[in-house]
């Protein structure tokens, strides 16, 4: 055991293959990189290496999209919905009795009352206007009925922002046909909609004050996320855009 620890913790030279997984450890805030078949490295210095075991019937590359932190625990969900993993220490545990749905790629992921949800997405050649919820009791994903859901266009890659019991959705792709015009035919530039998570009712034209959302246009990106009360969008031209809705401020940061 002593020599094994010397070998794994002291190892520095290694090769990262295409099938890797990177996420933040909920308890420590440290990066976790899972590489090759059964190796894991923890920390910003990339020096602490450990043996791990990823479920044999699943691939790491399918768990990069939806990564949740609940009660200082890590949960990872298949990119198209279905399999759910919990990471703790240096090991992965599968929690579901599901299968790879391949039905909600680029959906809106969020946590409400310590439970995982996905809205919309793309799969089986169509955009979606559905809300699914992972039931820890059933170990399955259940379809949640929402009132007035017809006011939303089926879409993927939408902007999303949660404020207490309200989930705001804006923009997104409504068709995956690249030949269509970018003006309103491929991308949804309509008004923002809001889901009241207490009543599960949608309302149209909900607002989060910031130039009537016009600042969001032109920044469509698969990468957008919320930290505290701010929305961040990673644009395609080396720019990180920060939307501070509470103070009605938009900040832009360049990176190389």
C-alpha positions in Angstrom: 0.0 0.0 0.0 2.9 2.4 0.8 4.6 1.9 -2.5 1.2 2.1 -4.4 0.6 5.5 -2.8 4.1 6.7 -3.7 3.4 5.7 -7.3 0.0 7.3 -7.7 0.5 10.5 -5.7 4.0 11.2 -7.0 3.2 10.5 -10.7 3.4 13.7 -12.7 3.9 12.7 -16.4 0.7 11.4 -17.9 -1.3 11.6 -21.1 -4.8 12.9 -21.3 -6.9 11.1 -23.9 -10.0 12.5 -25.7 -12.3 10.6 -23.4 -11.7 12.7 -20.2 -14.0 14.2 -17.6 -13.4 17.4 -15.7 -15.5 18.9 -12.9 -15.3 20.7 -9.6 -15.4 18.8 -6.3 -18.3 20.1 -4.3 -16.7 19.7 -0.9 -13.3 21.3 -1.7 -13.8 23.4 -4.8 -10.8 21.6 -6.4 -10.8 20.4 -10.0 -11.2 16.7 -10.6 -9.8 15.3 -13.8 -10.7 11.7 -14.7 -8.4 10.4 -17.5 -7.5 7.2 -19.3 -9.4 4.1 -18.1 -9.1 4.3 -14.4 -7.0 7.3 -13.2 -8.0 10.5 -11.5 -6.1 13.6 -10.6 -7.2 16.1 -8.0 -6.1 19.7 -7.4 -4.8 22.7 -9.3 -1.2 21.4 -9.3 -2.3 18.2 -11.1 0.1 16.1 -8.9 -2.2 14.0 -6.8 -3.2 10.9 -8.8 -5.5 8.2 -7.6 -7.0 5.0 -9.0 -10.8 5.2 -9.7 -13.5 3.0 -11.3 -15.9 4.5 -13.8 -19.0 2.3 -14.5 -18.0 -0.1 -17.3 -21.1 0.4 -19.4 -20.8 4.2 -19.4 -18.4 6.6 -21.1 -16.9 9.6 -19.4 -17.4 11.9 -22.4 -21.2 11.6 -21.9 -21.0 13.3 -18.5 -19.5 16.7 -19.3 -22.8 18.6 -19.8 -24.8 18.3 -16.6 -22.9 18.5 -13.4 -24.8 19.3 -10.2 -23.7 20.1 -6.7 -26.3 19.4 -3.9 -25.4 19.4 -0.2 -21.7 19.3 -1.0 -22.1 16.2 -3.2 -21.4 15.8 -6.9 -24.0 14.5 -9.3 -23.3 13.9 -13.0 -26.0 13.2 -15.6 -25.7 11.8 -19.1 -25.6 14.6 -21.7 -28.9 13.3 -23.3 -30.5 12.6 -19.9 -30.8 9.1 -18.2 -27.9 7.7 -16.2 -27.1 9.6 -13.0 -23.8 9.2 -11.1 -22.7 10.4 -7.7 -19.0 11.1 -7.1 -17.5 11.0 -3.6 -13.9 10.7 -2.5 -12.4 9.0 -5.6 -15.2 6.8 -6.7 -18.4 7.0 -8.9 -21.7 5.3 -7.9 -24.6 4.9 -10.3 -27.9 6.0 -8.7 -30.5 5.3 -11.5 -32.4 2.5 -13.0 -32.6 4.4 -16.3 -31.0 4.2 -19.7 -29.4 6.7 -22.1 -32.4 8.7 -23.3 -30.5 10.7 -25.9 -33.5 13.1 -25.8 -32.4 16.2 -23.9 -29.0 17.4 -25.2 -28.2 21.1 -24.5 -31.2 21.4 -22.2 -31.5 23.8 -19.3 -30.2 22.1 -16.1 -31.2 23.4 -12.7 -31.6 22.4 -9.0 -34.7 23.2 -7.1 -35.3 22.1 -3.5 -32.3 19.8 -3.7 -33.6 17.9 -6.8 -32.3 17.8 -10.4 -34.3 19.1 -13.4 -33.8 19.4 -17.1 -36.0 21.6 -19.4 -36.0 21.5 -23.2 -33.1 20.2 -25.2 -32.6 18.4 -28.4 -32.9 14.7 -29.2 -34.3 12.1 -31.7 -34.2 14.8 -34.4 -36.5 17.3 -32.6 -36.3 20.2 -30.2 -38.0 19.7 -26.9 -40.5 21.7 -24.7 -40.5 19.3 -21.7 -39.6 19.4 -18.1 -38.1 16.2 -16.5 -37.1 15.5 -12.9 -35.0 12.9 -11.4 -36.8 11.0 -8.6 -34.4 9.6 -6.0 -37.2 7.3 -4.9 -38.0 5.9 -8.3 -34.4 6.2 -9.5 -35.9 7.3 -12.8 -36.6 10.6 -14.7 -40.2 11.6 -14.6 -42.0 14.0 -16.9 -43.4 17.0 -15.0 -46.6 18.7 -16.1 -46.4 22.5 -16.4 -49.3 24.8 -17.1 -49.2 27.1 -20.1 -46.2 25.2 -21.6 -47.4 25.9 -25.1 -46.2 29.5 -24.8 -42.6 28.2 -25.2 -41.2 27.1 -28.5 -39.4 23.7 -28.3 -35.7 24.7 -28.2 -32.2 23.8 -27.0 -29.2 25.9 -25.9 -31.4 28.5 -24.3 -30.2 31.1 -21.7 -31.4 30.3 -18.2 -31.4 32.1 -14.9 -33.0 31.0 -11.6 -34.1 33.5 -9.0 -35.6 31.8 -5.9 -38.8 30.1 -7.1 -38.6 31.5 -10.6 -36.8 30.0 -13.6 -36.3 32.4 -16.6 -35.7 31.1 -20.1 -34.6 33.2 -23.1 -33.4 32.6 -26.6 -32.2 29.2 -27.8 -32.1 27.2 -31.0 -35.6 26.3 -32.4 -34.3 24.4 -35.5 -31.1 22.7 -36.3 -31.2 23.5 -40.0 -28.2 25.7 -40.7 -29.6 26.8 -44.1 -32.3 28.8 -42.4 -31.9 32.5 -41.8 -30.4 33.5 -38.4 -33.1 36.1 -38.0 -35.9 34.5 -36.1 -36.0 31.2 -38.0 -33.1 29.3 -36.5 -32.7 31.2 -33.2 -35.5 32.3 -30.9 -35.3 36.0 -30.2 -38.7 36.3 -28.6 -39.5 37.5 -25.2 -38.4 35.9 -22.0 -40.6 33.3 -20.3 -40.8 32.4 -16.7 -41.7 29.2 -14.9 -43.0 29.5 -11.3 -41.5 26.5 -9.7 -44.0 26.5 -6.9 -47.1 26.4 -9.1 -45.3 24.9 -12.2 -47.0 27.6 -14.4 -45.4 29.4 -17.3 -45.9 33.1 -18.0 -44.9 35.0 -21.1 -43.1 38.3 -21.3 -41.5 38.0 -17.9 -38.7 40.5 -17.4 -35.3 40.7 -15.8 -34.4 44.3 -16.3 -31.3 44.7 -18.5 -31.9 46.6 -21.8 -35.0 44.5 -22.4 -32.6 41.5 -23.0 -31.3 43.0 -26.2 -27.8 42.6 -24.8 -28.2 38.9 -24.9 -28.6 38.9 -28.7 -25.5 38.1 -30.6 -24.0 36.1 -27.8 -25.6 32.7 -28.4 -23.4 30.1 -26.9 -23.7 26.5 -25.6 -21.8 27.6 -22.5 -23.8 29.8 -20.2 -24.1 29.4 -16.4 -25.1 31.2 -13.2 -23.0 32.0 -10.2 -24.8 33.6 -7.3 -27.2 36.2 -8.9 -25.3 36.7 -12.2 -25.5 35.1 -15.6 -22.3 34.4 -17.5 -22.1 33.7 -21.2 -18.9 32.4 -22.9 -19.1 33.8 -26.4 -17.4 32.4 -29.5 -15.1 35.4 -29.9 -12.9 35.2 -26.8 -15.3 37.1 -24.6 -16.9 36.3 -21.2 -20.1 38.4 -20.8 -21.5 38.9 -17.3 -25.1 39.9 -16.8 -25.9 41.5 -13.5 -29.7 41.7 -13.7 -30.2 43.1 -10.2 -28.0 46.1 -10.8 -28.9 46.3 -14.5 -25.2 46.1 -15.5 -23.5 44.1 -18.3 -19.7 43.6 -18.1 -17.5 42.0 -20.8 -14.1 40.4 -20.3 -11.6 39.4 -22.9 -9.4 36.3 -22.7 -6.7 34.7 -24.8 
